[in-house]
Amino acid sequence: MTKTLHPLGIAIHCILLGAAATAAPAMAADDAGRQGDGVTTLQTVHAVALGEDPNQIAMPFSVVSSDEIVERGAATIGEALDNLPGVHADTFGAGSSRPVIRGQVGPRVKVLSDGSQVLDASDISPDHAVTVDPLLGERIEVLRGPATLLYGGGAIGGVVNVLDNKIPTALPENGLEGRFVLRGNSVADEKAFGAGVSKQLGGNLVLHAEASWRDADDYRAPDLEESRVHGTASESRNASLGLSWVTDRGYVGLAYSYRDDDYGLPGHSHEYEGCHPHGSALHCGSHEDDDHDHDHDHDHEDEHLATIDLVSKRVDLRGEFQDPFAGFSRIRFRSSYTDYTHDELEEGEVATTFSNKGHDSRVELEHAPLGPWTGVFGLQHTDTRFSADGLEAFMPTVDSRSTGVFLVEHLDLSEQWHFEVGARHEWVEHTPVNDPRGRPAFDDTATSFSGAAIWSFRPDLSLTFSASHSERLPHAQELYARGVHLATNTYECGLVAHPLTCGGLENNADYGKESSRNFELMLRKTAGDLTFSLGAFANDIDDYIYARTLDRYEDFRLIKYTQRDAEFRGFEAELDYRFTDVLSAGVFADRVDAKFADGSGNVPRIPPSRLGARVRVDNGAFGGEAEFYHVNGQDDIADFESASPAYDMLNLTLNYRLADGRTRVFLRGANLLDEQIWNHASFLAGTVPLPGRNLTVGLSYTF
């Protein structure tokens, strides 16, 4: 079936092409008028899009540098962010891990590649990897508050933006620059390599090439009959080639990226492959059995290995241009096309194939000051086709289209008072393609607003209050799911009525958008020996969409996507004190509680609270950090959910910069107490532990 482009999508593509066409000659003319070879580097604005200073952002803005990413041994985005206040990881073995922000995950947390959506299948299931390689990232930004409306009204958890250099934004110093990384660890016998280089070609062209490779065996965990966790091996290969035209007024460029992953699925079992729903009850035996009295031997566990073979091919167009025309100080555009496919293999044979093909385009215009107001507005359009074929094809083929218009404005009323307001309106369509069940198309709109006020009552001390009303429309999976999903040991039933999906007539209900009201108060000190960030939030969500467990047999569950009002409450705190130029220390803590508003229980898979401390040493070329934190047991659990035990985590990092100033070597010990750790936020909680004691060693070299 031929897929037609949406008119709004065509319009946005035309705008992007026009912007690129406008930028190139303007920049070329600007080059012609310059004297000499000196070039002023354009100061690039990324996820925030409204200013480079994080202290001027109304809400928490966390940054993880490239050195920190490498030293932490992070193979996935979730692992790279896991110890930030308010951020946890939804782990699934070693090959996949998504960020969990304030208890939100999946479609409520937007993961971006330099401002552009990552079109993979990670929002369908936790065993599907987020196709961004942290090893090649320049840094990772985590953003919340009004500016998240630039990327989606449904990002009520936040936005994770991975900055890379696939398309260079500046001319390299001395015409050539790059980075080289080597890393290995003991817990999985990991070997990892990454390299990127940018080369100036002539006056304004910059060629960038990068590649990474990572190979790891099954990782070790304590207190197991077998020391290694079966099915946690992984291998990843990434490469990208980009070309950019750079001047002192902006840049425009193209890049092609290729990613190939192979990783295991721990806990994957076909023991429950024949389970199916009878109304709201789960039936796993012959039809002559009653009340889960099954006729097969459940002492038997499948021992074969299930793996994912993933390939993602992507083309990116990016550009930024200062002073493009009268009344506007900057134009920024992003467009990408992704061809994503992964095969789920059973004993080497393809059992299920998931595919997601589509494009994401956005254009932003930063207007010149209008009195005291500065801001940005723009358009975004995403058009994808998702399909699943085979044993676990629990969704039909679905065409999804989303178009959004957005505006974020800043007002500096005085040196003490700063205000932000934002708004976004979205049109969303989901259309099943050739669906034998005849599941209906979905078409609706969502509108979101946000605002914040910052009172800087001292130059280094500010108090922020923010409020937002955000609407999120259902994901295609939440609407149409019907079938066995072995990775999560579930039989999934969508929001659509029982005759078309499953879950019993008694669980049919009207469905539609979810609506959240979020309030946050934050006190922040940003300078001096003592710095801190203390914040509390309350998020009330009407018609919250979640996977409600209707029935369970052993480790297998029947779930029905359901809407129910929910309340999220929590806090995040971080405090640091510098005793001397060499020694500093700090404490940190976070907590989120999530309950249904009608008093019917807790929201499932909410990360437990944690409290910890860090001591840092920075003595010229030598640096080090010792980190200890306690994670409480999670016993605020949902129906059919099991409690998770508490654990302690001790990490130690040492690094040394050689005399050349370019080479950095490091040693990191993680989980040095060799604790057995169960991640409550994971679908594998209680069945697959996290890695045990691990030593990571490596080096990075920049030139």
C-alpha positions as CSV (number, residue, x, y, z in Angstrom):
1,M,0.0,0.0,0.0
2,T,1.4,3.4,-1.0
3,K,1.6,5.9,1.8
4,T,0.8,9.5,0.9
5,L,2.4,12.5,2.5
6,H,0.2,14.7,4.7
7,P,-0.2,18.3,3.2
8,L,1.1,19.8,6.5
9,G,4.1,17.6,6.3
10,I,4.8,18.7,2.7
11,A,4.4,22.3,3.8
12,I,7.0,21.9,6.6
13,H,9.4,20.1,4.3
14,C,9.1,23.0,1.9
15,I,9.8,25.5,4.7
16,L,12.9,23.5,5.6
17,L,14.2,23.3,2.1
18,G,13.5,27.0,1.7
19,A,15.3,27.8,4.9
20,A,18.3,25.8,3.7
21,A,18.2,27.5,0.3
22,T,17.9,30.9,1.9
23,A,20.7,30.2,4.4
24,A,23.3,28.9,1.9
25,P,23.5,31.9,-0.4
26,A,23.2,34.4,2.5
27,M,26.1,32.7,4.3
28,A,28.1,32.5,1.1
29,A,27.6,36.2,0.5
30,D,28.6,36.9,4.1
31,D,31.8,34.8,3.5
32,A,32.6,36.8,0.4
33,G,32.6,40.0,2.4
34,R,34.9,38.8,5.2
35,Q,38.5,39.8,5.4
36,G,41.1,37.2,6.2
37,D,40.6,33.7,7.4
38,G,39.3,34.2,10.9
39,V,35.9,32.8,11.6
40,T,33.7,33.5,14.6
41,T,32.2,30.3,16.0
42,L,28.4,30.3,16.1
43,Q,27.3,29.7,19.6
44,T,24.8,26.9,19.1
45,V,21.5,26.7,21.1
46,H,20.2,23.2,21.6
47,A,17.3,21.7,23.5
48,V,16.6,24.9,25.4
49,A,16.5,27.1,22.3
50,L,16.1,30.2,24.4
51,G,19.6,30.8,25.9
52,E,22.7,28.9,26.7
53,D,22.8,29.7,30.5
54,P,21.1,26.9,32.5
55,N,20.6,29.3,35.4
56,Q,18.1,31.2,33.3
57,I,15.9,28.2,32.7
58,A,12.9,28.1,34.9
59,M,13.0,24.4,35.6
60,P,15.7,21.8,36.4
61,F,18.3,21.5,33.6
62,S,20.7,18.6,34.1
63,V,23.7,18.0,31.9
64,V,25.9,14.9,31.6
65,S,29.2,15.5,29.8
66,S,30.9,13.2,27.4
67,D,33.6,12.4,29.9
68,E,31.0,11.4,32.5
69,I,29.1,9.2,30.0
70,V,32.3,7.3,29.1
71,E,33.5,7.0,32.8
72,R,30.1,5.7,34.0
73,G,30.4,2.8,31.5
74,A,27.0,3.7,30.2
75,A,25.9,1.5,27.2
76,T,22.4,3.0,27.1
77,I,20.7,6.3,27.6
78,G,18.9,5.0,30.7
79,E,22.3,4.0,32.3
80,A,23.9,7.3,31.5
81,L,21.2,9.3,33.4
82,D,20.4,6.8,36.2
83,N,22.0,8.7,39.1
84,L,20.6,12.2,38.3
85,P,18.1,13.4,40.9
86,G,14.6,12.5,39.8
87,V,15.9,10.2,37.0
88,H,15.9,6.4,37.0
89,A,16.2,3.7,34.4
90,D,13.8,1.2,33.0
91,T,16.3,-1.6,32.4
92,F,15.8,-4.7,30.3
93,G,19.0,-6.7,30.4
94,A,22.1,-5.0,29.0
95,G,20.8,-4.1,25.5
96,S,18.0,-1.7,26.4
97,S,17.3,0.9,29.1
98,R,15.0,3.9,28.9
99,P,15.1,7.0,31.2
100,V,12.3,7.2,33.8
101,I,11.7,10.8,35.0
102,R,9.5,11.5,38.0
103,G,7.9,8.1,37.5
104,Q,7.1,8.7,33.8
105,V,8.6,6.6,31.0
106,G,7.9,5.7,27.3
107,P,5.9,8.3,25.4
108,R,5.8,10.7,28.3
109,V,9.6,11.2,28.1
110,K,10.8,12.5,24.8
111,V,14.3,11.3,23.7
112,L,15.8,13.5,21.0
113,S,18.8,13.4,18.8
114,D,20.0,17.0,18.7
115,G,16.4,18.3,18.9
116,S,15.0,15.8,16.5
117,Q,12.8,12.8,17.4
118,V,14.3,9.3,17.6
119,L,12.1,7.2,15.5
120,D,12.6,3.6,16.8
121,A,10.4,1.2,18.7
122,S,11.5,2.0,22.2
123,D,8.2,3.5,23.2
124,I,6.4,0.2,22.3
125,S,8.3,-2.0,24.7
126,P,11.1,-1.8,27.3
127,D,13.1,-4.5,25.4
128,H,13.4,-2.3,22.4
129,A,16.6,-0.2,22.5
130,V,16.7,3.6,22.2
131,T,18.7,4.0,19.1
132,V,21.1,6.8,20.4
133,D,24.6,5.8,21.2
134,P,25.8,7.6,24.4
135,L,29.4,6.7,23.7
136,L,29.4,9.2,20.7
137,G,27.4,11.9,22.5
138,E,28.9,15.3,23.1
139,R,26.6,15.7,26.2
140,I,23.1,14.8,27.3
141,E,20.6,17.4,28.5
142,V,17.6,16.7,30.6
143,L,15.0,19.4,30.5
144,R,11.6,20.0,32.2
145,G,9.3,23.0,32.4
146,P,7.8,25.4,29.7
147,A,10.5,24.8,27.1
148,T,9.5,21.1,26.8
149,L,6.5,22.3,24.8
150,L,8.9,22.9,22.0
151,Y,9.0,19.1,21.6
152,G,5.6,17.8,22.6
153,G,2.8,18.5,25.0
154,G,2.8,14.9,26.1
155,A,6.4,15.2,27.5
156,I,5.1,15.5,31.1
157,G,8.1,13.6,32.4
158,G,10.6,15.7,30.5
159,V,12.9,15.9,27.5
160,V,16.2,14.1,27.1
161,N,18.3,15.6,24.3
162,V,21.5,13.8,23.2
163,L,23.9,16.3,21.6
164,D,26.2,15.0,18.9
165,N,28.5,16.3,16.3
166,K,27.2,14.3,13.3
167,I,26.6,17.6,11.5
168,P,29.4,20.1,12.5
169,T,28.2,23.5,13.7
170,A,31.6,25.2,13.7
171,L,34.9,25.0,11.9
172,P,37.4,22.8,13.6
173,E,40.4,24.5,15.2
174,N,43.5,24.2,13.0
175,G,41.3,22.5,10.4
176,L,41.2,19.1,12.2
177,E,39.8,17.9,15.5
178,G,38.5,14.7,17.0
179,R,38.0,12.4,19.9
180,F,39.0,8.8,20.5
181,V,37.6,6.6,23.3
182,L,38.6,3.1,24.6
183,R,36.8,1.3,27.5
184,G,36.5,-2.1,29.0
185,N,34.8,-3.6,32.1
186,S,35.0,-6.7,34.2
187,V,31.3,-7.5,34.9
188,A,30.6,-8.4,31.3
189,D,34.1,-8.5,29.8
190,E,33.1,-5.4,27.8
191,K,35.2,-4.0,25.0
192,A,34.2,-0.6,23.6
193,F,35.7,1.8,21.1
194,G,34.5,5.1,19.8
195,A,36.1,7.7,17.5
196,G,35.0,10.9,15.7
197,V,36.9,13.3,13.5
198,S,36.0,16.6,11.8
199,K,38.1,17.9,8.9
200,Q,37.8,21.3,7.2
201,L,37.6,21.0,3.5
202,G,38.5,24.3,1.9
203,G,37.0,27.5,3.3
204,N,33.7,26.5,4.8
205,L,33.0,22.8,4.3
206,V,33.5,20.4,7.2
207,L,33.4,16.7,6.9
208,H,32.7,14.6,10.0
209,A,33.0,10.9,10.4
210,E,32.4,8.8,13.5
211,A,32.1,5.2,14.5
212,S,31.7,3.1,17.6
213,W,31.7,-0.6,18.5
214,R,30.8,-2.3,21.7
215,D,30.9,-6.0,22.6
216,A,29.9,-7.5,26.0
217,D,29.2,-11.0,27.3
218,D,26.5,-11.9,29.7
219,Y,27.0,-9.9,32.8
220,R,27.7,-11.2,36.3
221,A,25.4,-10.8,39.3
222,P,25.8,-12.0,42.9
223,D,23.9,-14.8,44.6
224,L,22.9,-16.7,41.5
225,E,23.2,-20.4,40.9
226,E,25.1,-19.4,37.7
227,S,27.2,-16.3,38.2
228,R,26.2,-14.8,34.8
229,V,22.7,-13.7,33.8
230,H,21.7,-15.6,30.8
231,G,20.6,-13.5,27.8
232,T,22.4,-10.2,28.7
233,A,25.1,-10.2,26.1
234,S,25.1,-7.4,23.6
235,E,27.0,-6.0,20.6
236,S,26.5,-2.6,19.0
237,R,28.0,-1.0,15.9
238,N,27.4,2.6,14.8
239,A,28.7,4.8,12.1
240,S,27.9,8.2,10.7
241,L,29.1,10.5,7.9
242,G,28.2,14.2,7.8
243,L,29.0,17.2,5.7
244,S,28.3,20.8,6.8
245,W,28.6,24.3,5.4
246,V,29.7,26.6,8.2
247,T,30.1,30.4,8.4
248,D,30.1,32.9,11.2
249,R,26.3,33.3,10.7
250,G,25.3,29.7,10.8
251,Y,25.5,26.3,9.2
252,V,23.6,23.8,7.2
253,G,24.4,20.1,6.8
254,L,23.5,16.5,6.1
255,A,24.4,13.3,7.8
256,Y,23.8,9.6,7.2
257,S,23.9,7.2,10.2
258,Y,23.8,3.5,10.5
259,R,23.3,1.4,13.6
260,D,23.4,-2.4,14.0
261,D,22.6,-4.0,17.4
262,D,22.5,-7.6,18.6
263,Y,21.5,-8.2,22.2
264,G,19.8,-10.9,24.3
265,L,16.4,-10.8,26.0
266,P,16.8,-12.2,29.5
267,G,13.8,-13.8,31.1
268,H,12.2,-14.4,27.6
269,S,10.2,-17.6,27.8
270,H,7.6,-19.4,25.6
271,E,6.2,-21.2,28.6
272,Y,3.1,-19.0,28.4
273,E,2.9,-18.7,24.6
274,G,-0.6,-20.4,24.6
275,C,-2.1,-18.2,27.2
276,H,-5.1,-16.2,26.1
277,P,-8.0,-14.2,27.6
278,H,-11.5,-15.3,28.3
279,G,-13.1,-12.0,28.9
280,S,-11.2,-10.5,31.8
281,A,-9.7,-13.8,32.9
282,L,-6.4,-15.4,31.8
283,H,-6.5,-18.9,30.5
284,C,-3.3,-20.8,30.0
285,G,-4.4,-24.5,29.8
286,S,-6.8,-26.5,27.8
287,H,-10.4,-25.3,27.7
288,E,-11.4,-28.2,30.0
289,D,-9.3,-26.7,32.8
290,D,-10.8,-24.4,35.4
291,D,-9.3,-21.5,37.3
292,H,-5.8,-21.7,35.9
293,D,-5.5,-25.5,36.5
294,H,-3.1,-26.0,33.6
295,D,-2.3,-29.2,31.9
296,H,1.4,-28.6,31.3
297,D,4.4,-28.8,33.5
298,H,5.3,-25.3,34.7
299,D,8.5,-26.6,36.3
300,H,10.0,-26.6,32.9
301,E,11.6,-23.4,31.7
302,D,12.7,-22.6,28.2
303,E,16.5,-22.5,28.0
304,H,16.9,-21.3,24.5
305,L,18.2,-17.8,23.9
306,A,16.0,-15.0,22.4
307,T,17.8,-12.1,20.8
308,I,17.1,-8.9,18.9
309,D,18.9,-8.1,15.6
310,L,18.3,-4.3,15.1
311,V,19.2,-2.1,12.1
312,S,18.5,1.6,11.9
313,K,19.3,3.8,9.0
314,R,18.8,7.5,9.3
315,V,19.4,10.7,7.3
316,D,19.5,14.1,9.1
317,L,19.2,17.6,7.7
318,R,20.1,20.4,10.3
319,G,20.7,24.1,10.1
320,E,20.8,27.2,12.1
321,F,21.1,30.7,10.7
322,Q,21.4,34.0,12.5
323,D,19.4,37.1,11.4
324,P,17.7,35.4,8.5
325,F,15.4,38.3,7.8
326,A,13.9,41.4,9.4
327,G,12.3,40.8,12.8
328,F,13.9,37.5,13.5
329,S,17.2,36.8,15.2
330,R,17.5,33.1,14.3
331,I,16.0,30.3,12.3
332,R,16.7,26.7,13.3
333,F,15.5,23.6,11.3
334,R,15.7,19.9,11.7
335,S,14.5,17.1,9.5
336,S,15.2,13.4,9.6
337,Y,14.1,10.2,7.8
338,T,14.5,6.9,9.7
339,D,14.2,3.3,8.4
340,Y,14.2,1.1,11.5
341,T,13.7,-2.6,11.7
342,H,14.5,-5.3,14.2
343,D,14.0,-9.0,14.2
344,E,13.3,-10.9,17.4
345,L,15.1,-14.3,16.9
346,E,14.2,-17.6,18.6
347,E,17.0,-20.1,18.4
348,G,18.4,-18.2,15.4
349,E,15.1,-18.1,13.5
350,V,13.1,-14.9,13.0
351,A,9.9,-15.0,15.2
352,T,8.7,-11.4,14.9
353,T,9.8,-8.4,12.9
354,F,9.1,-4.8,14.1
355,S,9.5,-1.9,11.7
356,N,9.1,1.8,12.0
357,K,9.7,4.1,9.0
358,G,9.0,7.8,8.8
359,H,10.2,11.3,9.1
360,D,10.3,14.1,11.6
361,S,10.6,17.7,10.7
362,R,10.6,20.9,12.6
363,V,11.4,24.6,12.1
364,E,11.8,27.2,14.8
365,L,12.0,31.0,14.5
366,E,13.4,33.1,17.2
367,H,12.0,36.6,17.0
368,A,13.7,39.8,17.7
369,P,12.7,41.5,21.0
370,L,9.1,42.8,21.1
371,G,9.4,45.2,23.9
372,P,10.5,43.2,26.9
373,W,9.5,39.9,25.2
374,T,11.8,37.4,23.5
375,G,10.9,33.9,22.4
376,V,10.6,31.3,19.7
377,F,7.7,29.7,17.8
378,G,7.6,27.0,15.2
379,L,6.1,24.0,13.5
380,Q,6.7,20.3,13.8
381,H,5.4,17.3,11.8
382,T,6.0,13.6,12.3
383,D,4.7,10.9,10.0
384,T,5.5,7.2,10.6
385,R,4.3,3.7,9.7
386,F,4.8,1.1,12.4
387,S,4.3,-2.6,11.7
388,A,4.8,-5.9,13.4
389,D,4.7,-9.3,11.7
390,G,5.1,-12.8,13.3
391,L,4.6,-14.5,16.6
392,E,4.4,-11.4,18.8
393,A,2.5,-9.1,16.3
394,F,0.3,-7.7,19.0
395,M,-0.4,-4.5,17.0
396,P,-1.7,-3.9,13.5
397,T,0.2,-1.8,11.0
398,V,-0.5,1.8,11.9
399,D,0.1,5.1,10.1
400,S,0.6,7.8,12.7
401,R,0.8,11.5,12.0
402,S,1.3,14.4,14.4
403,T,1.5,18.1,13.6
404,G,2.3,20.7,16.3
405,V,2.6,24.4,16.5
406,F,4.3,25.9,19.6
407,L,5.4,29.1,21.2
408,V,7.6,29.8,24.2
409,E,8.2,33.4,25.4
410,H,10.4,35.1,28.0
411,L,9.9,38.3,29.8
412,D,12.6,40.0,31.9
413,L,10.6,42.4,34.0
414,S,13.6,43.4,36.1
415,E,16.9,42.1,37.3
416,Q,14.9,40.2,40.0
417,W,11.9,38.9,38.0
418,H,11.9,36.6,35.0
419,F,8.8,35.0,33.5
420,E,8.3,32.2,30.9
421,V,5.1,31.1,29.2
422,G,4.6,28.4,26.6
423,A,1.8,26.9,24.5
424,R,1.5,24.0,22.1
425,H,-1.4,22.7,20.0
426,E,-1.2,19.3,18.3
427,W,-3.2,17.3,15.7
428,V,-2.7,13.5,16.0
429,E,-4.0,10.7,13.7
430,H,-3.6,6.9,14.1
431,T,-4.9,4.9,11.2
432,P,-4.7,1.0,11.1
433,V,-3.8,-0.3,7.7
434,N,-5.5,-3.3,6.2
435,D,-6.5,-4.4,9.7
436,P,-8.6,-7.6,9.6
437,R,-10.2,-6.7,12.9
438,G,-11.4,-3.4,11.6
439,R,-10.0,-1.4,14.5
440,P,-11.1,2.3,14.1
441,A,-8.9,5.2,13.2
442,F,-8.2,7.8,15.9
443,D,-8.1,11.5,15.3
444,D,-8.0,14.2,18.0
445,T,-6.2,17.4,19.1
446,A,-4.4,18.3,22.3
447,T,-3.6,21.7,23.7
448,S,-1.0,22.4,26.4
449,F,0.0,25.6,28.3
450,S,2.8,26.3,30.8
451,G,4.2,29.2,32.8
452,A,6.9,30.0,35.3
453,A,8.1,32.8,37.4
454,I,11.7,33.2,38.7
455,W,12.4,35.5,41.6
456,S,16.1,36.1,41.9
457,F,16.1,37.8,45.3
458,R,19.9,37.5,45.3
459,P,22.3,37.3,42.4
460,D,23.1,33.7,43.2
461,L,19.8,32.6,44.8
462,S,16.4,32.2,43.1
463,L,12.9,30.8,43.8
464,T,10.9,29.4,40.9
465,F,7.3,28.5,40.7
466,S,5.9,26.9,37.6
467,A,2.5,25.5,36.5
468,S,1.4,23.7,33.4
469,H,-1.7,22.1,31.8
470,S,-0.6,19.4,29.4
471,E,-2.7,17.1,27.2
472,R,-1.4,13.8,25.8
473,L,-3.2,11.7,23.2
474,P,-3.0,7.9,23.3
475,H,-0.1,6.1,21.7
476,A,-1.1,3.6,18.9
477,Q,-0.1,0.7,21.2
478,E,-2.3,1.9,24.0
479,L,-5.2,2.0,21.5
480,Y,-4.9,-1.1,19.5
481,A,-2.8,-3.7,21.3
482,R,-4.1,-7.3,21.3
483,G,-1.9,-10.3,21.7
484,V,0.9,-12.1,23.5
485,H,4.0,-10.0,24.4
486,L,6.5,-12.4,25.6
487,A,9.3,-9.9,26.4
488,T,7.1,-8.4,29.2
489,N,5.3,-11.7,30.0
490,T,1.9,-10.1,29.2
491,Y,-1.1,-10.5,27.0
492,E,-1.9,-6.9,26.0
493,C,-5.4,-5.4,25.4
494,G,-5.8,-1.9,24.1
495,L,-8.2,0.9,25.0
496,V,-10.4,0.1,22.0
497,A,-13.5,-1.9,23.0
498,H,-13.3,-5.6,23.8
499,P,-14.8,-7.1,20.6
500,L,-11.9,-5.4,18.7
501,T,-9.2,-5.9,21.3
502,C,-9.8,-7.9,24.5
503,G,-10.2,-7.6,28.2
504,G,-13.9,-8.3,28.7
505,L,-17.0,-6.2,28.0
506,E,-17.1,-5.2,31.6
507,N,-13.8,-3.3,31.1
508,N,-15.0,-1.3,28.0
509,A,-15.0,2.4,28.6
510,D,-14.8,5.7,26.6
511,Y,-11.2,6.7,25.9
512,G,-9.4,9.8,24.8
513,K,-6.7,12.3,25.9
514,E,-5.1,12.4,29.3
515,S,-4.8,15.8,30.9
516,S,-2.2,16.8,33.6
517,R,-1.8,19.7,35.9
518,N,1.7,20.0,37.2
519,F,3.0,22.4,39.8
520,E,6.5,22.8,41.0
521,L,8.4,25.0,43.5
522,M,12.2,25.1,43.4
523,L,14.9,27.0,45.4
524,R,18.3,27.2,43.7
525,K,21.7,28.6,44.7
526,T,24.2,28.6,41.8
527,A,27.3,30.3,43.1
528,G,29.7,30.3,46.1
529,D,31.1,27.5,48.2
530,L,27.5,26.3,48.9
531,T,25.3,25.5,46.0
532,F,22.0,23.6,46.0
533,S,18.8,22.8,44.2
534,L,15.7,21.9,46.2
535,G,12.4,21.2,44.4
536,A,9.0,19.7,45.1
537,F,6.3,18.9,42.5
538,A,2.6,17.8,42.4
539,N,1.2,16.3,39.2
540,D,-2.5,15.5,38.9
541,I,-3.3,13.6,35.8
542,D,-6.9,13.1,34.7
543,D,-7.6,9.9,32.6
544,Y,-4.0,8.6,33.1
545,I,-3.4,5.8,30.7
546,Y,-1.7,2.7,32.2
547,A,-1.4,-1.0,31.8
548,R,-3.9,-2.4,34.3
549,T,-3.4,-6.0,35.3
550,L,-6.7,-7.9,35.1
551,D,-5.4,-11.4,35.9
552,R,-2.2,-13.2,36.6
553,Y,-0.9,-16.7,36.4
554,E,2.6,-17.3,37.8
555,D,4.8,-14.7,36.0
556,F,2.3,-14.0,33.1
557,R,-0.3,-11.3,33.3
558,L,-3.3,-10.1,31.3
559,I,-3.2,-6.3,31.0
560,K,-5.8,-3.9,29.7
561,Y,-4.9,-0.3,28.9
562,T,-7.1,1.7,31.2
563,Q,-7.7,5.4,32.0
564,R,-7.9,6.5,35.6
565,D,-7.1,9.7,37.5
566,A,-3.7,9.6,39.1
567,E,-1.7,11.8,41.5
568,F,2.1,12.1,41.5
569,R,3.9,13.8,44.3
570,G,7.6,14.1,44.8
571,F,10.8,16.0,45.5
572,E,14.4,16.3,44.3
573,A,17.3,17.7,46.3
574,E,21.0,18.2,45.6
575,L,23.4,20.2,47.9
576,D,27.1,20.6,47.4
577,Y,29.8,22.4,49.6
578,R,33.3,23.2,48.5
579,F,35.6,23.0,51.5
580,T,38.8,23.9,49.6
581,D,39.9,24.3,46.0
582,V,40.6,20.6,46.1
583,L,37.8,19.0,48.2
584,S,34.1,19.2,47.9
585,A,31.2,17.1,49.1
586,G,27.4,16.9,48.6
587,V,24.2,15.0,49.4
588,F,21.3,14.2,47.2
589,A,17.8,12.6,47.4
590,D,14.7,12.1,45.4
591,R,11.3,10.5,45.9
592,V,8.1,10.1,43.9
593,D,4.7,8.7,45.1
594,A,2.1,7.8,42.6
595,K,-1.5,6.8,43.6
596,F,-4.8,6.6,41.9
597,A,-7.0,9.5,42.9
598,D,-10.0,7.3,43.7
599,G,-8.0,5.5,46.5
600,S,-7.9,2.3,44.6
601,G,-4.2,1.7,44.9
602,N,-0.8,2.6,43.6
603,V,0.5,3.2,40.0
604,P,2.7,0.3,39.0
605,R,6.5,0.2,38.5
606,I,7.3,3.5,40.4
607,P,11.0,3.8,41.3
608,P,11.7,3.8,45.1
609,S,13.2,6.8,46.9
610,R,17.0,7.1,47.4
611,L,19.4,9.1,49.6
612,G,23.1,9.5,49.0
613,A,26.3,11.5,49.4
614,R,29.3,12.2,47.2
615,V,32.9,13.3,48.0
616,R,34.9,14.9,45.1
617,V,38.6,15.6,44.8
618,D,40.0,17.8,42.0
619,N,43.7,18.5,42.2
620,G,44.9,19.6,38.8
621,A,45.5,16.6,36.6
622,F,44.0,14.2,39.2
623,G,40.3,13.9,40.0
624,G,38.2,11.4,41.9
625,E,34.7,10.9,43.3
626,A,33.3,8.5,45.9
627,E,29.6,8.0,45.8
628,F,27.3,6.1,48.2
629,Y,23.5,6.0,48.2
630,H,20.8,3.9,49.7
631,V,17.7,2.9,47.7
632,N,14.7,2.1,49.9
633,G,12.6,-1.0,49.3
634,Q,9.5,-0.3,47.3
635,D,6.4,-1.6,49.0
636,D,3.9,1.0,47.6
637,I,2.9,-1.5,45.0
638,A,0.0,-2.0,42.5
639,D,-2.3,-5.0,42.3
640,F,-0.5,-8.1,41.2
641,E,2.8,-6.4,41.7
642,S,5.6,-7.6,44.1
643,A,7.6,-5.5,46.5
644,S,11.3,-4.9,45.8
645,P,14.0,-5.0,48.5
646,A,16.3,-2.1,49.5
647,Y,20.0,-2.0,48.5
648,D,23.1,0.1,49.0
649,M,25.3,1.3,46.1
650,L,28.9,2.3,46.4
651,N,30.8,3.7,43.4
652,L,34.3,5.1,43.1
653,T,35.8,7.0,40.1
654,L,39.4,8.0,39.5
655,N,40.7,9.9,36.5
656,Y,44.0,11.5,35.5
657,R,44.9,13.8,32.7
658,L,48.3,13.3,31.2
659,A,50.9,16.0,30.7
660,D,49.9,16.5,27.0
661,G,46.5,17.8,28.2
662,R,44.7,15.7,25.7
663,T,44.8,12.2,27.1
664,R,42.5,11.3,30.0
665,V,42.7,7.8,31.7
666,F,40.1,6.6,34.2
667,L,39.1,3.8,36.5
668,R,35.6,3.3,37.9
669,G,34.3,0.8,40.4
670,A,30.5,0.3,40.4
671,N,28.4,-1.6,42.9
672,L,31.6,-2.2,44.9
673,L,29.6,-3.9,47.7
674,D,28.4,-6.5,45.2
675,E,24.8,-6.0,46.1
676,Q,22.0,-8.0,44.5
677,I,19.9,-5.3,42.9
678,W,16.3,-5.6,41.6
679,N,15.1,-2.7,39.6
680,H,11.4,-2.0,40.6
681,A,10.9,0.2,37.5
682,S,11.7,-2.7,35.2
683,F,9.3,-5.4,33.8
684,L,12.0,-7.8,34.9
685,A,11.9,-6.8,38.6
686,G,12.2,-10.0,40.7
687,T,13.4,-12.1,37.8
688,V,16.6,-10.5,36.3
689,P,19.0,-8.7,38.7
690,L,21.2,-5.8,37.7
691,P,25.0,-6.3,37.3
692,G,27.2,-7.0,40.3
693,R,30.6,-5.6,41.2
694,N,32.2,-4.0,38.1
695,L,35.5,-2.4,37.3
696,T,35.7,-0.2,34.3
697,V,38.9,1.2,32.8
698,G,39.5,3.3,29.8
699,L,41.0,6.4,28.2
700,S,39.9,9.2,26.0
701,Y,42.1,11.3,23.7
702,T,41.1,14.6,22.0
703,F,42.9,16.4,19.3
